[in-house]
Each structure stands twice: as C-alpha cells, then as structure tokens.
C-alpha cells in the first residue's frame, strides 16, 4: 500500500502498488489473452495464430506481448479486430518469421471504444 500526494485535492491518495506480472500464453489457432491475469504476456508460436481480442482490460492500461517464433519459424500472426493499428504503420504488422525470432507488441486499452491501440511494435529480437 502506498500514498501519493494529489495536488488538486491537497490530500494523500491511497493507491495499490502494482508490480508487472508476466504470463505465458499457449499458442493455438486463436491465442487468448485474459488481461486480468497480468500485463506482460509471452507466447512461443508453434503454428499460425490469431492473437484474439483480449478480455478483461483496464481502461488506459498498457499491455505487452512478446511473440516468439519456435525453432521452425515461418509462423504467421494475425491480430483480432479490436486491435487498432495507426495509419502511419505498415498493415498488417510485419511479424518476424525467422526461427527463434521475437517481436514486441505494446497496446493501450480504451474500454469506451472497445479498442486496443497499438502504440509500439518492435520486430526482430
């Protein structure tokens, strides 16, 4: 438990300490993500997948996926229809296909719009 000074109210506000939680996902035809379990997710692709629309988001929260190819590589990733890619980005996102390569996908949840805005995509680790 922690307190932070609120300059508007002039009071100390209580807030819960949050430590990032990393969750391993299982790759399947549609890979599911329950955001109530954590905010960082890892998945090793063992086949082509759709990264399904996440469930249980918190508004304005950041979420990160580390998406790794297995030793065979050449697996494809398609994003669910609630992921919103900026017009300035390459569509679809150029996920890596080389064996054991990893990409990082970062989004911000907007529960009122029912969208997950892609704010960063870094391929090729």
ZAZA-408421 format. One record per atom (N, C-alpha, C): residue in one letter; x, y, z. Coordinates in steps of 0.05 Angstrom, whole numbers, padded with zeros to 5 digits, always signed. Atoms other than C-alpha are relative to their C-alpha. Example, Ala and Ser with C-alpha at 12.3 -4.5 7.8 and 13.67 -1.06 7.14 Angstrom:
// ZAZA-408421
A+00018-00024+00000/A+00246-00090+00156/A+00018+00024+00000/S-00016-00024-00001/S+00273-00021+00143/S-00015+00022+00014/
This chain:
// ZAZA-408421
X+00017-00023+00000/X+00000+00000+00000/X+00018+00024+00000/X-00016-00024+00003/X+00026+00069-00018/X-00019+00024-00001/X+00014-00025+00001/X+00005+00141-00016/X+00014+00019-00019/X-00011-00019+00019/X+00015+00195-00068/X-00015+00027+00005/X+00012-00026-00004/X+00003+00270-00059/X-00016+00008-00025/X+00017-00009+00022/X-00055+00295-00101/X-00001+00031+00001/X-00001-00029-00001/X-00042+00368-00118/X-00027+00014-00003/X+00027-00012+00003/X-00115+00381-00136/X-00015+00000+00026/X+00015+00002-00025/X-00145+00357-00071/X+00017+00009+00024/X-00018-00007-00022/X-00084+00374-00029/X+00002-00023+00021/X+00001+00023-00019/X-00091+00304+00003/X+00018-00022-00010/X-00014+00024+00008/X-00053+00240+00003/X-00020-00021-00009/X+00018+00021+00010/X-00088+00188-00040/X+00013-00027+00002/X-00009+00028-00002/X-00082+00114-00028/X+00000-00012-00028/X+00000+00016+00024/X-00062+00070-00086/X+00014-00026+00005/X-00013+00026-00003/X-00042-00002-00094/X+00025-00001-00016/X-00024+00004+00016/X+00029-00018-00114/X-00006-00021-00020/X+00004+00020+00021/X+00028-00055-00179/X+00027-00008-00011/X-00025+00011+00012/X+00086-00098-00200/X-00009-00015-00025/X+00007+00013+00025/X+00084-00121-00273/X+00000-00031+00004/X+00003+00029-00002/X+00061-00193-00279/X+00003-00012-00028/X-00005+00012+00026/X+00087-00236-00336/X-00014-00028-00001/X+00016+00024+00003/X+00041-00292-00361/X+00008-00014-00026/X-00006+00016+00024/X+00059-00348-00410/X-00027-00009-00012/X+00024+00008+00014/X+00004-00359-00462/X+00006-00026-00016/X-00002+00024+00016/X-00008-00424-00500/X-00008+00007-00029/X+00007-00006+00028/X-00006-00417-00576/X-00021-00020-00009/X+00020+00017+00012/X-00067-00444-00611/X-00010+00015-00025/X+00010-00013+00024/X-00107-00427-00674/X-00008+00028+00006/X+00005-00027-00010/X-00134-00368-00635/X+00012+00001+00028/X-00014-00003-00026/X-00088-00348-00577/X-00015+00020+00016/X+00016-00017-00017/X-00128-00320-00520/X+00017+00014+00022/X-00013-00015-00021/X-00106-00267-00470/X-00021+00011+00019/X+00017-00010-00022/X-00142-00254-00404/X+00016+00022+00014/X-00016-00022-00011/X-00116-00185-00384/X-00002+00003+00030/X+00002-00001-00029/X-00140-00194-00312/X+00023-00015+00013/X-00021+00016-00012/X-00082-00242-00302/X+00027+00014+00001/X-00026-00014+00000/X-00025-00194-00318/X+00000+00022-00020/X-00002-00022+00019/X+00001-00140-00363/X+00023-00005-00020/X-00021+00009+00019/X+00060-00175-00398/X-00005-00029-00007/X+00007+00027+00009/X+00048-00237-00440/X+00022-00010-00019/X-00018+00012+00018/X+00094-00285-00475/X-00014-00024-00014/X+00011+00023+00014/X+00077-00336-00528/X+00021-00009-00020/X-00017+00011+00021/X+00120-00382-00570/X-00018-00013-00020/X+00018+00010+00022/X+00088-00396-00637/X+00008-00028-00008/X-00004+00028+00009/X+00081-00470-00653/X-00016-00005-00024/X+00017+00002+00024/X+00033-00457-00710/X-00010+00028-00006/X+00012-00026+00006/X-00002-00400-00745/X-00022+00007+00021/X+00019-00007-00021/X-00046-00360-00697/X-00013+00027-00006/X+00014-00026-00002/X-00096-00304-00690/X+00004+00008+00030/X-00001-00010-00028/X-00079-00262-00628/X-00028+00011+00005/X+00028-00006-00004/X-00151-00260-00606/X-00004+00026+00016/X+00006-00024-00015/X-00184-00198-00577/X+00002-00006+00030/X-00004+00005-00029/X-00162-00194-00504/X-00026+00005+00015/X+00023-00003-00018/X-00213-00199-00448/X+00009+00014+00026/X-00003-00012-00027/X-00220-00161-00382/X+00022+00022+00001/X-00020-00022-00002/X-00179-00098-00398/X-00007+00021+00021/X+00004-00023-00018/X-00170-00039-00351/X+00005+00024-00018/X-00001-00024+00017/X-00182+00028-00385/X+00027+00014+00003/X-00026-00016+00001/X-00117+00065-00405/X+00024-00016+00010/X-00022+00016-00008/X-00074+00007-00382/X+00017-00009-00024/X-00019+00010+00020/X-00012-00014-00422/X+00003-00030+00002/X-00004+00029+00000/X-00004-00086-00443/X+00021-00007-00021/X-00023+00007+00017/X+00056-00120-00476/X-00001-00030-00006/X-00003+00028+00008/X+00063-00185-00515/X+00028-00003-00012/X-00024+00008+00012/X+00129-00218-00530/X-00007-00025-00016/X+00010+00021+00018/X+00114-00262-00591/X+00025-00012-00013/X-00025+00013+00009/X+00169-00312-00607/X-00006-00023-00019/X+00001+00023+00018/X+00177-00360-00666/X+00013-00024+00013/X-00014+00024-00009/X+00194-00431-00649/X+00024-00006-00017/X-00024+00007+00015/X+00255-00466-00678/X-00005-00004-00029/X+00006+00003+00029/X+00219-00478-00744/X-00005+00027-00013/X+00006-00026+00012/X+00196-00406-00755/X-00022-00002-00020/X+00020-00002+00021/X+00151-00384-00812/X-00028-00002+00010/X+00028-00001-00011/X+00090-00379-00766/X-00011+00028-00005/X+00013-00026+00004/X+00040-00324-00781/X-00016+00008+00024/X+00016-00012-00022/X+00006-00277-00732/X-00020+00019-00013/X+00021-00019+00008/X-00060-00242-00746/X-00012+00012+00026/X+00011-00012-00023/X-00088-00192-00697/X-00031+00000-00001/X+00029-00001-00002/X-00161-00194-00673/X-00009+00028-00009/X+00011-00025+00011/X-00207-00139-00699/X-00002+00023+00019/X+00000-00023-00019/X-00204-00097-00635/X+00027+00013+00003/X-00026-00013+00001/X-00130-00083-00645/X-00001+00022-00021/X+00001-00022+00018/X-00124-00015-00677/X+00029+00009-00006/X-00027-00007+00009/X-00061-00001-00718/X+00000+00028-00011/X+00001-00027+00011/X-00043+00071-00733/X+00004+00001-00030/X-00002-00002+00029/X-00048+00094-00805/X+00029+00003-00009/X-00028-00004+00007/X+00026+00110-00804/X+00016-00026+00000/X-00014+00025-00002/X+00044+00037-00792/X-00005-00018-00024/X+00003+00020+00021/X+00053-00020-00841/X-00023-00019+00009/X+00023+00018-00006/X-00012-00061-00844/X+00000-00022-00020/X-00001+00009-00028/X-00012-00117-00828/X+00028+00004+00011/X-00027-00003-00013/X+00045-00112-00778/X+00019-00021-00010/X-00019+00020+00012/X+00108-00146-00805/X+00013-00017+00022/X-00011+00019-00020/X+00116-00201-00753/X+00023-00016-00011/X-00023+00016+00009/X+00183-00237-00757/X-00008-00029-00005/X+00006+00028+00007/X+00183-00306-00788/X+00025-00018+00004/X-00024+00016-00003/X+00255-00328-00775/X-00001-00017+00026/X+00001+00018-00023/X+00267-00386-00727/X+00011+00015+00025/X-00007-00011-00026/X+00271-00364-00654/X+00001+00031+00002/X+00001-00029-00002/X+00260-00290-00671/X-00024+00008+00017/X+00021-00009-00017/X+00218-00249-00624/X-00008+00028-00007/X+00010-00027+00005/X+00174-00188-00633/X-00014+00010+00025/X+00014-00012-00023/X+00145-00140-00581/X-00023+00017-00010/X+00024-00014+00007/X+00075-00113-00587/X-00011+00014+00025/X+00010-00016-00024/X+00051-00057-00539/X-00025+00014-00008/X+00026-00013+00006/X-00020-00032-00535/X-00009+00015+00025/X+00015-00013-00021/X-00063+00015-00493/X-00029-00006-00003/X+00029+00007+00001/X-00134-00006-00476/X-00017+00025+00002/X+00021-00021-00001/X-00192+00041-00490/X-00027-00015+00003/X+00024+00016-00005/X-00252+00007-00458/X-00025+00014-00011/X+00024-00013+00011/X-00302+00061-00481/X-00002-00004-00030/X+00000+00005+00029/X-00282+00050-00554/X+00001-00030-00006/X-00004+00029+00003/X-00272-00026-00543/X+00022-00005-00020/X-00023+00003+00017/X-00204-00020-00576/X+00026-00003+00016/X-00027+00003-00011/X-00131-00037-00563/X+00018+00014-00020/X-00015-00017+00018/X-00089+00018-00594/X+00030-00009+00001/X-00028+00008+00002/X-00021-00007-00618/X+00017+00025+00002/X-00017-00023-00004/X+00029+00043-00592/X+00029-00005-00006/X-00027+00008+00007/X+00092+00004-00607/X+00000-00028-00010/X-00005+00027+00011/X+00113-00055-00649/X+00029-00001-00008/X-00029+00002+00005/X+00186-00076-00649/X+00006-00029-00009/X-00006+00027+00010/X+00203-00136-00693/X+00030-00007+00002/X-00027+00009+00006/X+00265-00178-00697/X+00020-00003+00022/X-00020+00005-00021/X+00296-00191-00629/X+00011-00028-00003/
